[in-house]
């Protein structure tokens, strides 16, 4: 391979190659958006590349990461989980300890600083579980910007605490009733807002998807996860991990963890998709394991779709994974074989929540529990001298209603 | 043709009715310059009036109603028909067209059936241009080449693809041209002048100027005034007629746009009228709009 994987995408926004006229070929990504947005997206790309090269921008980002988000997050040796599975050592990258409780703020902060630099004072975002919405509402408050969050009506119902948090932070929440009233519909609605308000608005996409440059930009802001992990493990164990495991909805925490290791061929990378009620049930959110390539939300990637190219409903117990697509870089890493993608069901994720609570005293988000479950399964087959790093992408407080209903139904009924 | 044959077999020429293939089969290099669109615009220019372009969603609310409306639109005054290809996630469309797409999909509309509808229409009307409008994913799923071939053979005249910018569209445009299908470029208020050559180089048929920044169906009455110099800028750069759409909902706005543009596109208002009052209501609105447009330049003079 002539280009290093860390240098992708190419100038047309494609991961895995495009032809000389900017067509995808077998590549993923691109910028398939309405003409109204094209000039704006060009502007964002130029502004981002300039900011990226500007030491003052990086210094401001580093300072707020340290003092406001609370980075670096710990790389924690999960001793009792390791004992439980009796195999490889399990380390948890504690993104749940970030300010606002998930990795989402790494990206929200970076994009909000870019928006501010571009003179945009109104931030909009889509949110599923509400963690990205909370993160955007938080940085909007901190930077004194207006904030509008689009959220599916179904998700508003199942993530009430986060809805209240966002309102308290000063954000306006717009319920989306279209389609399945979940994350993809919230993203459609945010795009519609953006088309109507191009002059003053910056759209903070929450995952490594959307038109170029978003997949690259979100990845770059999240890649602090992997850079820290690498340094921390080298300091503790004087070696690189054998495997990295992270959950994948759109896939931003996974790309954040993977990116610093892409060119380390001996480090295995495993993305864990939501199998919902089982891949064979058709009720899942596993775009790579159960989908086909197509175009949605501005990029070419794996999608859940029917034979007529209509997008199918995703299903997962975790609102944050309930999305029928996946970031284009994951699609490329899958096809190239550099990363592998497995799937974990709703029930298995719940089992991992319970286990992590009892053995480690940590309540993981339902999203992160998908990764934990697979990491346990993998650890049990490996030797004690091997190391697995799991991205514990968020805390589970927001999921208490769902968790209680499933794991302690007698409590939920009372 | 049974619905079950749709998704499995390749849609090759023998699946389609060969009677309907008049102008496209004999000459795959069919010149867009001598197309139905060009003839229609030439005739309207001679009559000194703008075209009424009516957007309806294929299969909305059901196949029979949609067919009935489509067939009667030309007599009611539609000069060009834009036929929406429903998509589950229409990110540039407002609520009216979103709902129209959902109704159509819920009643079994597929891309194949949309093409069948065009072919059926073309058997009865060989003059009214039909432009297919939609999003890329269903087309890619169907197969780009297979779709272009089938659309041309069915008698469609052009394509408006909302989410295919010229940056990724060169190959599709070239193939469409070979088949005599016009790739109608969308130009937005945000489009800077330096982007126009890129858009116009892949443009045929007419230019679709989006009236304002927003989704389809937003109510605006100040459209004609807000266009300002942009139409003359387009005219300087391209010989193509210019249509203006998004937000035209009533006769007065349509007339104002008809005084400055070559065509007026009405979509959401018509789709809403269809949902509220059925085919007769939609046709009544079409007649009203046509009348306003026909009178527009005369009343000015």
Boltz contact constraints between the chains, C-beta under 6 A:
constraints:
  - contact:
      token1: [A, 21]
      token2: [B, 170]
      max_distance: 6.0
  - contact:
      token1: [A, 22]
      token2: [B, 167]
      max_distance: 6.0
  - contact:
      token1: [A, 22]
      token2: [B, 168]
      max_distance: 6.0
  - contact:
      token1: [A, 23]
      token2: [B, 168]
      max_distance: 6.0
  - contact:
      token1: [A, 23]
      token2: [B, 171]
      max_distance: 6.0
  - contact:
      token1: [A, 30]
      token2: [B, 168]
      max_distance: 6.0
  - contact:
      token1: [A, 32]
      token2: [B, 163]
      max_distance: 6.0
  - contact:
      token1: [A, 34]
      token2: [B, 92]
      max_distance: 6.0
  - contact:
      token1: [A, 34]
      token2: [B, 162]
      max_distance: 6.0
  - contact:
      token1: [A, 35]
      token2: [B, 186]
      max_distance: 6.0
  - contact:
      token1: [A, 35]
      token2: [B, 188]
      max_distance: 6.0
  - contact:
      token1: [A, 36]
      token2: [B, 188]
      max_distance: 6.0
  - contact:
      token1: [A, 36]
      token2: [B, 190]
      max_distance: 6.0
  - contact:
      token1: [A, 36]
      token2: [B, 213]
      max_distance: 6.0
  - contact:
      token1: [A, 38]
      token2: [B, 165]
      max_distance: 6.0
  - contact:
      token1: [A, 39]
      token2: [B, 190]
      max_distance: 6.0
  - contact:
      token1: [A, 39]
      token2: [B, 192]
      max_distance: 6.0
  - contact:
      token1: [A, 178]
      token2: [B, 98]
      max_distance: 6.0
  - contact:
      token1: [A, 188]
      token2: [B, 89]
      max_distance: 6.0
  - contact:
      token1: [A, 188]
      token2: [B, 91]
      max_distance: 6.0
  - contact:
      token1: [A, 191]
      token2: [B, 91]
      max_distance: 6.0
  - contact:
      token1: [A, 192]
      token2: [B, 215]
      max_distance: 6.0
  - contact:
      token1: [A, 195]
      token2: [B, 214]
      max_distance: 6.0
  - contact:
      token1: [A, 195]
      token2: [B, 215]
      max_distance: 6.0
  - contact:
      token1: [A, 196]
      token2: [B, 213]
      max_distance: 6.0
  - contact:
      token1: [A, 196]
      token2: [B, 214]
      max_distance: 6.0
  - contact:
      token1: [A, 198]
      token2: [B, 190]
      max_distance: 6.0
  - contact:
      token1: [A, 198]
      token2: [B, 213]
      max_distance: 6.0
  - contact:
      token1: [A, 294]
      token2: [B, 137]
      max_distance: 6.0
  - contact:
      token1: [A, 295]
      token2: [B, 136]
      max_distance: 6.0
  - contact:
      token1: [A, 295]
      token2: [B, 137]
      max_distance: 6.0
  - contact:
      token1: [A, 307]
      token2: [B, 7]
      max_distance: 6.0
  - contact:
      token1: [A, 308]
      token2: [B, 110]
      max_distance: 6.0
  - contact:
      token1: [A, 308]
      token2: [B, 111]
      max_distance: 6.0
  - contact:
      token1: [A, 308]
      token2: [B, 138]
      max_distance: 6.0
  - contact:
      token1: [A, 309]
      token2: [B, 137]
      max_distance: 6.0
  - contact:
      token1: [A, 309]
      token2: [B, 138]
      max_distance: 6.0
  - contact:
      token1: [A, 309]
      token2: [B, 141]
      max_distance: 6.0
  - contact:
      token1: [A, 310]
      token2: [B, 88]
      max_distance: 6.0
  - contact:
      token1: [A, 311]
      token2: [B, 88]
      max_distance: 6.0
  - contact:
      token1: [A, 311]
      token2: [B, 89]
      max_distance: 6.0
